């Protein structure tokens, strides 16, 4: 495969693990809070996915390049301040250059700091691996998070608002499923998504 | 001892470096953020006065169509009068559910009827209370009478000329908005009339 050649055997394995095999949301159940909160419209999901991916990559670069210098006992706090700094940078950047998106995503950008995916990858991967492979892992996990969010958001926006990316697509007599716009709808859908995707994953692993 | 010292040193250095980066980003984005805020207010005033504008001519439309009237209350308050229709717009703000709500409202020249409402800033739950910024919701306020106080009811219940349909899943935000609108309209209408 082209991708395999491009990334090398180890890189390919890391990417595959991140995007599918050890998917952060539905295998490890990390980052659930923001997946529930931000998946109400597709535009929000895309903005959140991009922001989280950026913070992941930036954290990967800093943490993995400092991995031999970070004292063991303060490593968590180190990850925290690195992540927090990049989150504030993302927030300011959105406010300055994408005011509409910044408004839509609102307080949830700040809450990327508490997104367990970033913390988890920093502790489990970035702190033990070299920079390039860490960046690959970060991109893979960011993509996995983003596509899960977008997948859920498509259903929530379609059923809850009758729109897709803000365009009305449902037929005229469509009655919005209000529950989909609220937290319970997110729980239902995320549960279903985890069930479906995990079943596909398990079926795949049985075959080979 | 030595390891503790190096630990403190590490945190100190990393902290300083990151703080410096943040200060730099803050300086860089300060101006565009302030500009976005000012433009947002202008947009709010223009749209509540139903003056059409494009992305590029906001400044021009603003200065050519609007006369600024100042009133001295506890502080200097600006009213914005549309020169063609005579409608009066002003800023309103108050508490929402998740944070402050800041908007602009335009009233008819006799200050009896709403001509337009727009929300400039809010921190309500995205997709629920956050939907108060949608034009379907805000357009309902056009033509409503303010003298007896506005009422935001549950969806589909609005009938009288001071009643508006609320949003499903955003009852608290609608209640907060109702209180905000009524108190702010009262306050500024009195101020505008009295200090004439």
HADDOCK unambig.tbl for C-alpha pairs under 7 A between the chains (distance, minus, plus):
assign (segid A and resid 40 and name CA) (segid B and resid 127 and name CA) 6.48 0.50 0.50
assign (segid A and resid 71 and name CA) (segid B and resid 7 and name CA) 5.93 0.50 0.50
assign (segid A and resid 85 and name CA) (segid B and resid 18 and name CA) 6.49 0.50 0.50
assign (segid A and resid 85 and name CA) (segid B and resid 22 and name CA) 6.72 0.50 0.50
assign (segid A and resid 89 and name CA) (segid B and resid 22 and name CA) 6.81 0.50 0.50
assign (segid A and resid 89 and name CA) (segid B and resid 25 and name CA) 6.58 0.50 0.50
assign (segid A and resid 92 and name CA) (segid B and resid 29 and name CA) 6.52 0.50 0.50
assign (segid A and resid 93 and name CA) (segid B and resid 29 and name CA) 6.85 0.50 0.50
assign (segid A and resid 95 and name CA) (segid B and resid 33 and name CA) 6.13 0.50 0.50
assign (segid A and resid 96 and name CA) (segid B and resid 29 and name CA) 5.64 0.50 0.50
assign (segid A and resid 96 and name CA) (segid B and resid 32 and name CA) 5.13 0.50 0.50
assign (segid A and resid 96 and name CA) (segid B and resid 33 and name CA) 4.60 0.50 0.50
assign (segid A and resid 104 and name CA) (segid B and resid 126 and name CA) 6.18 0.50 0.50
assign (segid A and resid 105 and name CA) (segid B and resid 126 and name CA) 6.87 0.50 0.50
assign (segid A and resid 106 and name CA) (segid B and resid 123 and name CA) 6.47 0.50 0.50
assign (segid A and resid 181 and name CA) (segid B and resid 127 and name CA) 6.44 0.50 0.50
